[in-house]
Amino acid sequence: MQADDGWGRTTKLFSMGSKGLNMGPGKSSGVAGKGTKVGDEQLLRQALALEQAGRLEEGLAIARDLARRRPEWSHGHYAVGSILCALGLLDEADTALKKAITRNPNLAGVYTRHSEVLNRLGYTELAIEAVDKALSLRPDDPKILVVKAMVLWLGGNAQGAYDFLDGRLASGVNDPNPRGVHASIAGQIGKLDEGIANLETLVEEADTKVWADRFMHSSILMNLSKLYDKAGRYEEAFKTAKRAGEMRRTGYDPQRVEAICDERIGVWSKEVIDTLPRSRVDSHKPVFILGMPRSGTSLVEQIIASHPLAYGAGELLETYRASKALGDPNDLVPDRMDVVEQLKRATLDRVARKILKAMEKPAGKGIERITDKLPNNYEHIGMIGLLFPNAKIIHCKRNPLDTCVSCFLLDFVGDTNHGYSYDLTHMARQYRIYERYMAHWKAVSPIEMLEVSYEELVANPVDGAKRIVEYVGLEWDEQCAKSHETKRAVSTLSSDQVRKPMYTSSVGRWKNYESWIGELVEGLGTGH
């Protein structure tokens, strides 16, 4: 995850703990080749180092310069594609990585990154083909093994992912990364005791320095916590998650996040919004599903995506990043009010058309609604209303304590991924910031918004689904009442839940942890 955004999908989703696949120059990466100029190698390393550091735009500028100057060199196109993937610009990443493959079809790292892009675009079979090509070149690379397993798992084939890794571990693979993913999947397919035992072994190895990787150590603890929770071992689950969170260095700064919220609320008043131009992109296709993570956004998207005229695009970054670029201060215009008041209709038109094109490409023809379920779009509802005046917004709400406990017990896979979630005090502060945003937008934004209660949805799923489908302007389809049967790639951490019938057992989940969450209760001011 990149530091300025706080979430997203990089190869970290495909890894228990490594810093992603090392695609840079060198024998171990499977990328570098002969005939490379020393200066170009250095620039490539610099671009990829900037990607790892979260300085994506800087890295992309260097990578694009490399690709322009040496269009025949696959490495420059790889770097462009990899950084575009981290930015969430998946169509452009797909194009760049295809160029890299055309120029050199024997680089395992390029196929591996391309597999992630294809998976996130919803092309599961093509993603499997790409990662299989990578494995044909580097059959024992533990990180590529993990990518193959994750593509299968996120595509709805958890048993296939387990069996794949089971065979590789039986043949002698002993790296903690695929072992940890294998154990986590075991816990999801009815092999809970096996998964717990294997994760406990990995924790013991890390504790005794059999292997050393702080991030992987923490990730394995988080996954062990998840299985403890599943087994009803709540105290162990809480203590394990707390220990894992204390190992993270997220860089989350609540004062900075609160200050930005204050500024946005101050600038985006009703009076200002009423004077701002709107884009002339009048499409009704975009549906933005937002709210805190773990509030039901994936369930709502699955309901809509089950409709034959709708497409669930997952967590997109185009609108979020565009909103920041258009509305946040910069070196040339350091005052936020000046930035917003200088917005031009032509600029909004251009940006909205580009975003809509990116949404429409993977959706295909005949689709009337396309969802973007990036939760933190709640920060930018004002700008979304300017870009897409006819868009629909669905705000997902859930009991604050249930939401926060669910976030605390889930690894968002990244040192700065939802950095607040690893600390209960930070968790409470972020929730209050989210509440402030939503209260403000409901008061000042003219864009239509539907509020969906998680508790009401799981208690009455058919009625809830009908209400959602009606709101987005589609005719009712019975498949929306059986959304768990819909076959589609879900490349988020809720992929398991959306493939099960809706259940109410997670309502009141926080009560299992009541003895240990006093600081969260106090921070939220819930009165419990």
N, C-alpha and C positions, 0 to 999 in steps of 0.2 A: 504494500500500500504506500501511497505517496503522502508525504507529510502535510501538504497544504490541503488535501481533500479529506483524508481520514477514512477512506474506504475505496472500494473498487475491486477489480479482479486482475491480479498479475499471476505469474506462475506460483506465487506463494499459496494460492488456493490448492495447487496440485502438490503441495509439499508439507510434510509434518514440521519441518523446521529449517531447512536450508534457506539460504538467501535467494532462492530461485535457481533456475538452471544457468550455470555459468556459460554464457555464449561467447565470451570474448576470445581474443587470440590465444592460441596455445593448444598443445596437443590434447589436453583433457577436455577442451570445450567442443571439439568436433567442428570448429568454424574456420580457423585460420588456414591459409593455403600458401603455396609457393609463389614466389614472384611478387610478394607484397612489399611495397616501399616502406622503409622504416618509419617515415613520417606519417604515413597512412595508418600503420599499425598503432602508432601512438595516439592518433586522433580517434581511431576505433575504440581503443581502451578507454580514452577519455569520455567518449560518448556513452559507452556502456556503464562506466563508473558513475556518470551523472544520472543515468537511469536508476541505478541502484540507490543513489542518494536521494532520489525523489525530485531532482532538478530536471524535469522531463523536457521542458521547452528548450533549455540550454543544450541538452544532449541531442534533441531532435535537430536543432540547427546545425550542429557539427555533422551529424549523420547524413542529413540531406546534402550538405556541402560535399561530403565524401561521395555520395551517390551521383551527384552532378558531375564532379570532376573525373570520376572513374566509373562510368556507367557499366563497364564490363565486369566490375569486381562485385562478387556476390555479397561480400562482407558489409559493404556500405548499405546495400538494400536490406540486408538482414537487420542491421542496427536501426534503420528507419522503421522497418516493420515491427521490431520488438518494442521500440519506444511508443509507436502509435498504438500498439496493443495495450501498453501500460496506461496510455491516455484515454483508452476506451474508444478510439477511432478505428473500429474493427474492419470496416470495408477498406479503408486506406491501408491498414496493416496487412490485410489479405493480399492486396495488389502488390505491395512491396515485397512480401515474403515469396510470392509467386515469381517475382523477378529474380530474387536471390536463388531460388531453386532452378530456374531456367539457366542461370549462368553457372551453377555448379550443383548438380543433382546428387551429390555424395556427402552432404554435410548433415549429420544427424541432428545437430542443434537447431538448424533452420526448420526441419520437419517437425521437431518437437514444439517449437514456438507456434508454428503454423497450426498444429493440432489444437492448441489452446484457442487460437483465434476462431478456427472452424467450429469448435465446440461451443464457444460463446455466441456464435452466430446461429446456432441451432442445427448445424450440419453434423450430426453425431457420426454417421457412417463415414463421411469424408475425414472427420477428425481421427477416427480409428485407423483408417488407411494411412494417414500421415504419420501417426505415432508408430504404426507397424513398420513403416519405411525407416523411421529413425532406429527402431530396434533391430532391423535387419543390418544396419550399419554398426550399431553399438549394442549388442544383445544383452549385455550385463550391466549397463549403466543404471544405477539404482534410481536416479531421478527420472529417467525416461520410463522405467518400470512403474513408477508412481503416477506419472502422467497417463499411461495406458489404463491403470486401475481407476483413476479419477474420471476419465472420460466415460468408462463403462458405468461407474457408480452414478455419476451425475446424469447419465443417459437413462437411468432406471434399471440397470442391470447390476445390482449389488452382488448377487450371487456369482455372476460372471467375473466381477472384479476380484472377489474373494478367491475364486478358483484359480484365476490367472496368477495372483501373487502367491497363493498356496503352492502352486507348481514351481515357481521360481525359487521360493524359499527352500523347498524340499531339494532343489538341485544344487543348493549351496550358497545362495545369496544371503548375506548376513548383515547387510547395512541396516542401521536403525530406522532409516526413512521408510523403505517399503515394509519393514517389520511392523512399524507403528501404524501405518495405513491399513495393513492387513488385520491387525488386532482391532482397530477401530471399526472396520467393516464387519468383522466377526460379531461385535456387539450389536450391530444393527440387523443381523440376519438370524437371530436366535441362538447365537453362540456366545452368550454374555459372559459366562464364567471363563471361557477361553480367552476372550478379548481382555477381560480384567487381568487375568493372570499374566498374559503376554505383555501388557502395558506396564504392569508392576515390575516385571523383569527388566524392561527397558529403563524404567525410572531408577531401579537399583544400579544398573550399569552406569547410568549418568551420574548418580550420587557417588559412586566409587571410582569415577574417572576412567571407566573402561573406554568410553568415548567422550569427547568434549565438544558440545555445541549448545550454547546457552539458549538460543532460540528453539532448537529442536527439543531440548530438555523441557522447556516451558510448554511447548505444543503438546508433547506427550502427556504431561501432567494435566493439561486442559482436556484432552481426549479421555484420560482416565477418569477425570471428574465427571464427564458426561456419562460414562458407563456406570460409575458409582450411583449417580442420580437415577439412572434407569433401573438399577438394582434395588433402589430404596435405601441406599446407604448414605443418608443425607449429610450427616456430620462429616464423613470422609469426603464426600463430594465438595462440600463447602471449603473445607480446609485445603484440599488439593487445588481447587480453583484459586483460592487466595494465595497459596504459595506460588502457583504459576504466574499469577498477575504481578506479584512482587518482583519477578524476574524480568519483566518487560521494561523496556525503556521507550515509552511511546512518544514522549515530547508533548503530551497533551497539556495545554495551558488554559485552565478555565477562565482566568482573568482576560486573556486575549479573546477567547471565544465569546465571553459576555460583552466585551467592549465592541466587537463587531456587530453583535446582535443589537446593542444599544444604538450604534450608528445607523444600521439599516432601518430600524423602527423609526428613528428620528427623521430619516430622509424620505422614506416611503410613506408619507402621510396621504390621507385621502385627497387632500387638496392638490398635492403634487401629482399623484396618480391620475387624477381627472384631467390634468393638463398635458399629459404625455402622449406621444403618438402611439398608434397600434400598427402592427404589420398588416399588410393586405393579404397575408396567407390565411385564407378562410377555411382551411381544412378542419373537418370534424374528427379526423382520424386519431389524433393524439389523446391518450388517456394517461394521466399522471397519477400513480398510486404512491402515496407518501405517508410519512408518520415515523415514529421511532422504529428501529429494527425490532423484530420479534413481536410486532403488533398485529400481524395478520396480512401484511402486504403480499406475501407469496400466495396465500389462500385466495385472496381477491383476484390476483392476476390469473391464477389457475382457473377460476370460474369464468373469467372473461375469455381466456385463451382457449377454453373448451368450445366456444362458439365457432361455427364454421366460417363466420365472416370476421373473426378477430384473430389477432396474432399477439402472443406474449413475448415481448422482446427482452424481458429481464431488466437488469439494472444497467441502464445506459448512462453514459457520462457526457454526451454531447450537449444536452440542455443545461446541465449543471455547470459545465465549464464555460459555455457561452454566456450564461448568466453572470458568472464571476467576471469574465472578460469585459462584458458590456457595462456592468454595474459597479465594479469595485475600483477604488482609486489606483492610480499608476504613477510612474515617474513623471509623466508629462502633465497629468491632471491629478494632483494629490488630494483634492477635496472631493469627498463622495457626492455631495450635493451637486457640484459642478458636473461630475461625470454623468449623473442621472439626467440633469436638466439639459445636457447637450445631446441626448439620444435623438437620432434621426430616423424617420420612417424608412428611408432607403436602406439604412443599416439593418434595421429590424427585419425588413423584407428579405434581404440577402441571407442573414443568419438563419431565419426561420425556414427558408427554402432549403438551405443546406442540411439542417437538422432533419427536416421532413424527408428529404431524399435518403438520408442515411437510415431512417426508420423504415422506409418503404422497401428498400432493396431486399433485405432478407425475408420480408413479409410476403412478397410476391403479389401477383395480380388478384383482384377480386376481394381484397381485404378492406373492410370498412373501419375497423378500429385497431389501433396498435398501442400497446401499453409500454410505459416506462415506469418501472417500480423502484427506482433509486430512492430509498427512504428520505435522504436528506435534501431532496428537492423542496422540502418544507421551508428551507431558508430563502427560496427564490420565487415564491408564488407571485409576487408582484411582477417580476420580469417575465415569468411564464405567461401571465395574462397579456403582456404586451406582444410577445412573440406569437402566441397562438390564442387569439381572442375567443375562438370557438372550441377550445380544448375542454375536456372534462377533468376534474380533479377529484380523486377519492382519498379522503383522509381516514386512515385506519387508527383506531383507538383501542387501548387495552388497559386493564387495571395497572396503574403505575408500578406497584410493587411486583406484580407478575412480569411486567415488561422488563424492569430493571434486573430482577433475579435471573430471568432467562438470558439477558445479555451478559450478565456477570459469569454465568456458567457455560457460556459458549465462546470458543476461540474464533475471533473474526480474522485470524490468519494474517498477521502482519504486525510489526513492531509499532506502527502508527495506525493500524486499522481500528477505527472506532476506539481510539486510545483511552477514552474515558471508561470503557467497559471493564477494565481490569482493576478498578479501585471503586469501592462503594460510595465514597464521598464524591468523587468525580462523576460517578454514574448519576447520583442525585442532582448534581449541579447541571449536568447536561440535559437531564429530563426537564428541569425547570426552564432552561433556555428554550428547549423545543416548545414547551407550553406557551412561553411568551411570544414566540414567532406565530404560532397558530392562532392565538387570541388576537394578535394584531391583524393578520391577514383576513380573518373572518370579519373584522370590523371595517377594513378599508378596501379590500380587493373586490372588483366587480365580477371576477370570473366565478362561474358556478362551481359549487363544491358539495360533495356528498360525504357525510360522516358515517363510517361503518364501525360498529362496536364488535370487537372480537367475540366477546361473551355472547352477544345476541346472535351473531352469525353461526357459531358452532352449536348453539341451542336450537336454532331453527334454520338449518342450512338451505332448505329449498326456498323458503320465503325470503331469506337473505339474498340468495342467488338471483331470484326474480327481481328483487329491488335493484340490485347492482346492474343487471342486464338492461332493465328498463331505463335506468338513469343514463347509461352510455348510449341509449338510442337504438338498441337492437331488438328484434323480435325474439321472444322467448324460444329457447331450444332446450330440449330435455337433457342433452349431454351436459349442460351447465350444472344440472343437479347431480351429476355423476362425475364431477371434475377430476376425482382421484383416478379415474380410468383413462384419462387423456394421456396419450403417449407423446411426450415432448421432452427435449433436454431442458433441465433446470439447473443452471450453473451457479446456484447460490447455496448457502448453508441450510436452506429449508427444503432441499430436494427430497429428503425422505418423507417429511410431513405431508407434502402436497400429493403424494402417491397413496395416501391412506384416507379412508373415509373420515370426515371431520369428527373430532372427539372432544369431549368436555373435560377430560382428566387434567388438562393444563390450567383450567380455571381455578384460581386460588392456590396455585403452585407455591407461592411465596410462603404459605403457612408451614411448609416442610422445613423452612429455613429461618423461622421466626426467632429462634434463640440466638442467631448469629448476625442479624442484619440491623441491629439497633441504629447504627450510624446512617444507614440508608433510610430507615423509617423517619429518623429525625430530619435528615436532609430534604426529604420529600414533603415533610409536614403533613403526612396523611392522617395522623391521629390514631393509627393502629398501635 
